[in-house]
Amino acid sequence: MTHLPTPPPLQMNSLWQLVNWLLRPVHYLEQARRQTGNTFTVAFGWWDILTFTCDPIVVEAVLRQSDQLKVGTNVALLAPLLGENSLLTLEGDRHRQHRKLLMPPFHGERMKAYASVMITATEEHFVTLPRDRPVDVFHLMQQISFEVILKAIFGLKPGSRTTEVSRRLLEMLKILSSPLRSSLILVKPLQQDWGRWSPWGRMQWQRRQLFQVLQAEIDARRQQPEGEDILSLLMSAQDEVGVGLSDGEIMDEMLTFLIAGYETTAISLAWALYWVYARADVRERLRTELAGLGENPEPMAIARLPYLNAVCQEVLRWSSPAPVIFPRSGPNPVQLGPYLLPAQRRIVVCTYLLHRNPALYPQPEQFRPERFLDWKPAPYEFLPFGAGARLCIGYAFAQFELKLVLATVLQQYDLELVNVSPSRLARRGVNLAPQGGIPCRVTPRKVLSLSH
């Protein structure tokens, strides 16, 4: 094993690599793959050396050796933002305990309770849209995604405290919405608190303000009957020996749900609408499939439609909102396919490049839902939500929302794209979003409502 080569380095100035990674991540990743192949080592400044891979053989080796390659300290830089109790920053027994407590509200029969929130939010936002000028579908999907989070996850109802919670949540999200601001969490040396008027200090101040209003919401909720929203369910969740989550743990997890789910869902929804209305063949096949369910179809029946599922899978492949999944590292050298990963070297699975690997996805730049009808990728070949013990806990919720919002719009509206060519993928926080949005003109169709 000691004779195996280490992953080749990218030949580029390290500070220039950092600048490109922060400001032009897609260009940077594609250039790196062209120069070095599917597995390569990068340097971000003088303090950060990592290995990236989109080779399915190496990806499989990374996922299978979770006992040797752990997330551990690799997510420590997120702790000041998400908290020490976030599922994303926990490891070992505490991670398993939290995951077990958090899992039930996101799966099974509980999903039916969220369907009406998703459909109603879509209908209410679309019915108010102007008909005489274009609207940005990406911005619209952000609004819908945020409302679903407020109602289905936080269980917030109209009132002054809801308004304050919403305002504080949006302030937190603004911090992560640009390459410059997001660099505050991507680059450790920039995480400096110089008071409320410094960027990192202001983020910490916003987080404290948010937690004050969330604590007030939790205190008030304890005086009410248990609801069906995820916050209420977490407040009553207990493990097999009767131990539940503390208020601090609940607030850290709720902030994680917001930050991890808001932008990624909005991005996927926006790209889904783009491709469906850019491709008449895809659009008409989806409408025919939906019509086969009859009037007022049940949401769970919609979610099971095979072509709708294939379209959503292809959207997640093509857009890859999160371009990488969390780095892993170990104390000892590890063989990963044809390479030897040095001890302590962090390995990053690059989902953006993996999902555009032509060996797995022929003609990867083309939008071809049919590929998911004829072929089911292995777990290490398709990773829009991560994998293994680090699989996104809200993946079923996100897919359900993607399908219901898309079906609702398809049945009730026609969208005319202002720009037929797709927008470029650009960094927005830790995600990749359509640069400049997706402007469309919206026209109502003859309404066929979904059942909710």
Secondary structure, DSSP 4 states (H G I P E B T S, - for coil): -TTSPPPPBP-S-HHHHHHHHHH-HHHHHHHHHHHH-SEEEEEETTTEEEEEE--HHHHHHHHHTTTTSB-GGGGGGGHHHH-TT-TTT--HHHHHHHHHHHSGGGSTTHHHHHHHHHHHHHHHHHHTS-SSS-EEHHHHHHHHHHHHIIIIIS---SSHHHHHHHHHHHHHHHHTSSHHHHHHHH-GGG-----TTSHHHHHHHHHHHHHHHHHHHHHHHTTS---SSHHHHHHH-B-TTS-B--HHHHHHHHHHHHHHHHHHHHHHHHHHHHHHHH-HHHHHHHHHHHHTT-SS--HHHHHT-HHHHHHHHHHHHHH-SSS----BB-SS-EEETTEEEPTT-EEEE-HHHHTT-TTTSSSTTS--TTHHHH----TTT--TT--GGGS-TTHHHHHHHHHHHHHHHHHHEEEEES-SSPPPEEEETTEEEETT--EEEEEE-S--PPP-
